[in-house]
Amino acid sequence: MVPSRTEPLSRALPAVVIAGTHSGVGKTSVTLGLIGALRRRGLTVQPFKIGPDFIDPLHHTHAAGRTSRNLDGWMMDSETNLERFARATADADVAVIEGVMGLFDGSEGSSDRGSSAEMAKLLGLPVVLVIDAAAMARSAAALIHGFASFDPELRIAGVILNNLGGEAHAEMIREALAGSVPILGAIPRVRDLVVPERHLGLHLPHEARQDYAQTLACLIDAHVDIDRLLQAGRIARPTPPPPTSPVPPEVRVGVARDEAFCFYYPENLELLQQAGAELVEFSPIRDPLPDNLDGLYIGGGYPELHTAALAANHSATRAIEDFCKRGGPVYAECGGLIYLGQTFQIDDSIYELCGALPLSTRMPAGLHIGYVEVNTTGGLFGEGHTARGHLFHHSQITGEPAVDRCYTVRSARGGESHEGYCAENVLASYIHLHFSSAPELPAAFIAHCRARRATSQST
């Protein structure tokens, strides 16, 4: 029996990894629909995303009504992933984990590192495999058998056939499988039920059709055996780590957060709070810079979609430039780097932004994507720290910026470069770091914020 929210949490935790044979098979749609269908039953659903992606977790959070968390075998060690999973599911009735790319795709070809398969085995979770059956019948059985037998340590609980032409189509695949792998769902092709994509992935939740999540929930309810799926996913509920003691805030850190800047790992913000920060959110599109800040964090997102509005908010851009010139600690990633620059060129249009760093950017440019490891050589975080993160951007810096670099970067494939553009207490980079890989970094940032506050109070 699946627990309801009015009953005590069961010792068992239904939890499944929704994986695909490859990207584009409908993992996200199935995940969102399943989250919605489970919430209709009165269940508290904890969503997760395997891999470094920011956009899918935003959709999960919108559907589940609680924060989706990333699990990543490359950016975080095994202990951290296990702790994140246990802590986040402590008060949940069920966990739904969306995979990344194809089931076995990760950071390298010689192992499953960074893949959905690696994470499923680490957490002891069964996999529900989603396949796009639109152009297959009996061949689907060969594909499913291949995935089911490729790694004997991995448990495939069943498959969901997506994008079917009708019941006869589904029946042909059932006959071909002959019960060897359970079919947990057979979802018909539905026109216009796809989240639109752009250069960095899916459109964001606020841009989607208002009825999208509800329609997906109805579709999953009607065509997936949810009870059987949950029964197949029952695991022993992991013991959560002791709760962290709240830390009284000592400094105020502004966090740029709106439609243009929305790519933040929840743990990054939480680690800043644990280091002593009060986080003050504001919109660079609409708001002035908040008063009495001791530091500033500007994450990634889609500034290219809102550049005119960002440039028009002179109150914010001038205040941020002034904050930087007066030595305010500022950490910026990807979209934040663009925003701190002097100009941003999109096709033939050029926009003046904060001008806090002597560099400019433009797009479109080639895609830069992949995991990276950073060794700090100075700047805001100091020397000698190692952290992990990822790159995913379609813009680039124009020319050679006249600014110091404080990162030595090694890609997952072994390539080396220098990045991390720093000037005084400002650090901007295209790299999205996961602070869980190096908790000393947020602590170093907050130490700079404390120093600034002390200096301000003494003058």
N, C-alpha and C positions, 0 to 999 in steps of 0.2 A: 504493500500500500504506500502510495506517495503521501508524505505529510502535508497538511495544509498549514497556513500561517497561524491558525488558532490552536494548533496542537504543538507539543514540545518537538524540538528538532530531533530527528531520528539519529541513531548512532551511525547509520549508513548514510552515504551521500551519493545520490545519483549524479554522475558526472561523465560527460562524453566529449571527445574531440571530434568536431565536424571538419573533416579533411576532404581534399579533392584529388582527382587524378592529375589535374593541372590547374593553372589559373584560369578563371573565367567559366568554371563549371556551375557556379551558383552557390558557393560556400556561404557568402555573406547573406544572400537572400534566405537560404535555409536557416542559417543561424538566427537572423532577425525574426523570421517567422516562428521558429521554435521558442525563442525568448518570449514573444508575444503570446503564443498559445499556452505556454506554461504560466505566464502571469494571469491569464484568464482563469486558470484553475486556483488562483489565490496563492501561488507559490512565489517566494522570494528567489529570484534568479541572479546568480553572480556570473557575469560574463567575463571572458578573457580573450585576448588575441595573442597567438603565437607569432613572434617576429617583431620587428621594430615599428610597424605601421602605426600612424596616429589616426587615420581617417576611419577605419573600421571600428576602433574603440569608441569614437564619437557616436557612430550609429548604434553600437551596442548600448552605450550609456543612455541614449535617447529612448531605446526600446525597453530597457530593463528598469529604468528609474533609479539606477545606482551605478557607480563608477566602474567602467571596464578597466581591466589591468592587463598589461603586457607581460608575457612570459617569453623569455628569449635565452636559448642555450649558448649563444655567442656573447651577448653583451653582459650576461649575468652568470655567476657560477651556479652549480646545482643546488647548493644550500640556500642561496637567495631565492631561487625559483620555488623551491619547496616551501620556504617560509612565506613567500608572497601568496602562494596558493592556499596554504593552511589559514593564514590570517584573514584573507578575503572571504573564504567560505565558512568561517566560524559561525556566522549568523544567517547563512543561506540555506534554502531547502534543496537547491539543485545548482549545478555549475554547468555552463555551456562554454566550450572553448573552441574558438574558430582557428583553424590552421592557417598556414602560410603557403602560398604557391601550391605545388603538388606535394603529396604526402611525404615523399622522401627527399624533397629539394631543400637544400640548406646552403651553407657557406662554401662547401667543397664537394667534389665528386667522389672522393674516396671514402667518405663516411657520411653519417646522417647528422653531423653537427649543425646546429641551428635550424633543424627541420621540425616539422610537426611530429614525425615518427620519434625523434629523439625525446621530445617533450612528453609525448604519450607514455613512453617507456619509463621516463624518470618519475612521472607522477602515478604510474600504475593505472592508466586510464585506457578504456577501450576506444576504438576509432569507429566512427560512422563515416563511410566513404561515399561521397557524392560524385556521381558521374553524369556527364551530359550525354544522354542516350539519343539525342536527336537524329544522328546519322548512323545508328547502329541497331542491330537486333541480336542475332546469335553471337556476333563478335563481342558484344558487351560482356558475355560470360568469360571469354578468354582474357579480357582486360581485367575483370574483377578477380579471376583466379590468379593472375600474375601479381596483382597488388597484395592479395591475401597470403600468397606463399613466399613473397620476396624476402621478408624478414620474419623468421619463426618466433622471435621474441615479442613480436607485436601482435596484439589481438584485434582483429577486425570483427566488431560486433554485428555488422550488417551494412547494407548499402541503401542509399536513397537514389532512385532513378529520377533524373530531372529532365525536363524539356521533352516529355513524351508526346507522341502524336495521338495517343488514345489508348484505351484499355487493351485492344488487340496487340498493340506494340509492346505494352508491358507484359502481356501474357507470353509472348515469344521469348522474352528475356527470362521470365520465370522458368519456362520449359527448358531453356538452355542451361540454366544454373542447376536445375533439378534439386533444389533445396540445399545445395552444398554451402552456400553463403546466404544468410537470411536477407530478404528484401524487406526493409522496414518502411519504405515509402515509395510511391510512384506518382510523381508530380507532373501534371499535364502542362503542355506549352501554353503560356498565357501572354498574349500580346501586350506590349507597352508596360510590362511589369519588370523593368530593369532600371536600377539606379544609374543615371547618366554618369559618364566619366569625363575627366579632363586630364591634363598632362601629369598631375601628381596622383591620380586615382579617382575614386568616386566623388561625386558632389557631396557637400556636407549636409547634415540632417536638416538644417533650416531651409535648404534649397529643394528638398525632396517634396513630392506630392504629400499633401496632408493625410491622405488615406492610405499611404504606402504601407506603413507598418501594420495597420489593421488588416489590410488585404492579404499580406503575407501570412499573418497569424491564422486567418480563416483558411488559407490554402493549405498550410501545414496541418491544421486541425482536421481537415477533410481528407487528406491524402497520405498522412504519415501515422503509423501506429505508435503513438507517443508513449502509451503504457509499456509496450514491449521495449521501446528504446530506453526508457528510464530503468526498467528492470535489468536490462543488459548492462547498464552503466553503474550499477550499485557498487560502491567501494567503501572500505572502512573510512569513516570520517577522520581526516588528519587532525592531530592535536595542534592547536594554534600556539604560537609562541606567547610568552607573557606580554600583556599590553605595555606599550611604552608610556612612561610618565609624561604628562604634559609639561612643556617648558614655557615658563613665563616669557612673553616677547620682550626683547630688549631693543630691537631696531624695527623700523618700518621699511619694507621693501615693496616698491611698486611693481606690479605684474601686468604687462600689456595683454589684455584679453578681450577679444571681440571677433568679428568675422574675418579680420585680416590676420590676427595672431591667436591661433587656437591649438597649436601643436605643443603640448606639454605632457611629459610623463607625470602621472600623479605623484609618484615617489619623489621626483625632483622637488616638487613643491612641498611635500611632507618633510623631506630631509632639511629643507630650508627652515621650516617651522621648528623642527626638532633642534636646529642649531641656534634658535632664538629669534626668528623673524616673525613679525606680524605682516601678512601678505595683504596688500591693498591693490585690488584689481581696478583697472581703468581701461577705457577704450581710446586708443590713439586716433580712431576715426572721429569720435564725437566729443571726447572729454578733454579738459585741461589736465596737465600733469598734477597729481595729488600733492598737497602741501606736506612739508616736514618729512620728506623721504630721506632715508639713509642709504638706499641702494635701489637698483632698477634691474629687472629681468625681462627681456623681450624675446619671446620664443619665435618659433616658425609659424608658417601658415600660408595664406594666399595674399600677400600684400599687392601682388600684381593685379588682382581683381578690384582693388580699392585704392589704387595709387592716387587718383585725383582727389579723393576725399581725405586721404592721409596728408597729401601735400597742402590741401586747403586749410587744415587745422593748424594754423600758424602758432596758436597758443601752445600746443603740445610740442611741435618741432623746435620752436625757439627755447622753450623751457628745458627740453631734453638736451639741446646743444649747450645751454648755459650750465646745466647740472654736470655734464661731462667736463666742461672747461674748468669748473670749480673743484674738480677732483672727485666727483661722486662715483662710487663703484657701480659699473654697469656691465652686465653679462648678456650677450645677445647671440642667438643662434639663427642661421639661415635667413629667414624673412626678417629677423631682427637686425642682421648684418646689413641687409639691403636698406632698411629704414634708417639706420644710423649713418649711412653714407651721404655723400654730397648730392649726387643725382642718380636717378634710375631711369634708364631708357627702355621703353617698350615699343618695339618696331620703330616708328619714326617720331614718337612722342618722348620728350624728356621732361622729367619732373624733379623739382628740387625738394629734398627731404631734410633730415635733421642737420647734416653737415658736421656731425660730431667726430667722424673719422675721415681722413684724407684719402678716400677711395670712392669710386662710382661703379655701378653695376648696370648690366643690360640683359634683356631677354627678348626673344628666345635664344637659347644656346644649347649645346649638346647636353644630353642627360648624364649626370654624375650620380652614381648609385653604388652602394656597397657598404659593408661593415668596415670599420677602422678602429685601430688602437692608437691612442694619443699618449705621448710622453710630454709632460709640461717642462718647459725650459725657463720659465719666468712669468712675468705678467701677473694678472689678478690671482691666479692659483698658486704661484710660486714654482719652485723647481722640484723635479724628481718624483712627480706623481704620474701614475699610469691609469688611464680610464678608457672605457670602450663606448663606442657609439656608432652612428651610421650617417651616410650622406645620401641625399635624394633631392636634387635640385636641377632646374632647367635654366638657371641664370648664371652669369659669370661676372667676375670683376674685370673692368676694362683697364688695359694697360698694366703697369707695374706699380702697385700702391706704395707710396712713400711712408711706410709704417712698419714697425717691428713685428716679428713673428715669434710666437712663444709656444708653438706646438711642433714636435716632430711626429709625423703621422706615418703609420704603417697600415696598409690595407690588408684585408683577410687573405689576399693572394700574394702578399709579400712586397708590393710596391711601396716606396718611401717618398715622402714629400714634406714640405714645411708649411704650416698654416697657423691659424690663431692670431688674428691681427690685433695688436694691443698698442695703446697709447695712454700713458698715465694709469688711471684705474679703469679703463675701458678695455673690454675683451670681446671681440666679435669673431664668429667662425661660421662656416657653412656646416660644421659637424654638429649633429644632435647628440649630446652626451647623455648617457644614462647614469645619474649620480649614484645609483646603487653599486655601480662598478668601482666607485672611488668616493666613499662618503666624506673623505677629508676635503673634497673640493667645495661642497656647499658650506662646510665649516670655515674654510679659508675665505670664502666670499663674505660670510657674515662677520668674520673678524675685521675685514676691511670696512664693513658698514659700521661696526662698533667704533672703530678708530675715527671714522668720519663724524659720528655723533659726538664723540668726546671732544674732537677738535671744534665742532660747531658750538658746543655748550661752553667751551672755554673762551670763545671770542665774543 
